[in-house]
Every structure is written in structure tokens, then in C-alpha cells.
Amino acid sequence: MAEDKQKRGKIERAAVIGAVLHLGNCLDFLDSKYIELVAIYYELMEANYKALGKELPQNRDVLKDRHKDRLLRELDCSTIEFMHEQVFSQFQEETTNTGGFTNIKLFDSTRGVFMEGGEAFPGSAISKKSHIQICIRNLNCIKGFFLPRNERDFVTDLQQEYTIKPPIVK
């Protein structure tokens, strides 16, 4: 992805960094209960926008995306941020009214899967550019970072490991 952005002139120099993450209390869109939760907050946001006479943001296609994957996800992002704001507001209100105690848990991270790039092969439900994105909201969830080491030739390693060694003669 970084190299693709470099080719398109979006970034000057592609780089990769590794991170050790702990997702903590994760708003995990791989779990249907969180999809249902964000849908409830979408309805609240929609009502707020309507009351204010504003139009909801929309997910849109980028100009050259022949797959029409709606890569500009302004509606999704706005809905998720609205939900986080509302949860934080409830958290603050409850901690203020109860002397600092609450059962409301703030989300430390958000994880979602994105199916993009068209089908991998004819009739496939696998997309060419499927990926998972993680947003760390609580920086304490970043446990460390590192520069990835150079890759090794795994097949050569296995060939060396599994080569039959002559028996040891005593």
C-alpha cells in the first residue's frame, strides 16, 4: 500500500514500521454486536442531522475506482466518531454524577474489515484488496514498535532443517 501511494505521488518515500498492539476494549466490526451498536448510533446521528436541517455525510467513490468500492467513507467515519463522542459524553456525565464511578467503558481501539478491489477470481467472494484496519484511540494500547527485519527464504530454511542428516556413529 505504501509503495502504491508512492507511485501515485501521494507520499515521497514508502516505509514500513511494525507495532505491538493490545486492542483493549475494541469496537470490533468483525463482531456483529458492534455492528448492531454502531447502527443504533447511526439512527441517533441521523435524527440529530435532521433536527439541525443538515445533510448526512455520504460514502463516495473515488474517480478512478472501477470497482465502485466507495473508498471515501465519510458516512462511516462520521457515524463511528459520533458514537465515540456520545459514549464519552455518557461516561463524563456518569462519572460526574457518581463521584467518579461508571460502568461505561470507553473504546480503546476500533477494528474493521474492508473488501475492496473486485473479485480475486471469477465468482469469488474474496476481494483482491481485502484488509483489516485498526485505529488505536488509547495510545496506551501501543506496547512497542519496531523496524521489521529482512525476510528470509522460508523454503530454503525448511529444506535445511528437514534434510536427512547422517546417523552419528560412535
C-alpha positions, 0 to 999 in steps of 0.5 A: 500500500505504501509503495502504491501511494508512492507511485501515485505521488501521494507520499515521497518515500514508502516505509514500513514500521511494525507495532505491538498492539493490545486492542483493549476494549475494541469496537470490533466490526468483525463482531456483529454486536458492534455492528448492531451498536454502531447502527443504533448510533447511526439512527441517533446521528441521523435524527440529530442531522435532521433536527439541525436541517443538515445533510448526512455525510455520504460514502463516495467513490473515488474517480478512478475506482472501477470497482465502485468500492466507495473508498471515501467513507465519510458516512462511516467515519462520521457515524463511528466518531459520533458514537465515540463522542456520545459514549464519552459524553455518557461516561463524563456525565456518569462519572460526574454524577457518581463521584467518579464511578461508571460502568461505561467503558470507553473504546480503546481501539476500533477494528474493521474489515474492508473488501475492496478491489473486485473479485480475486477470481471469477465468482469469488467472494474474496476481494483482491484488496481485502484488509483489516484496519485498526485505529488505536484511540488509547495510545496506551494500547501501543506496547512497542514498535519496531523496524521489521527485519529482512525476510528470509527464504522460508523454503530454503530454511525448511529444506535445511532443517528437514534434510536427512542428516547422517546417523552419528556413529560412535 
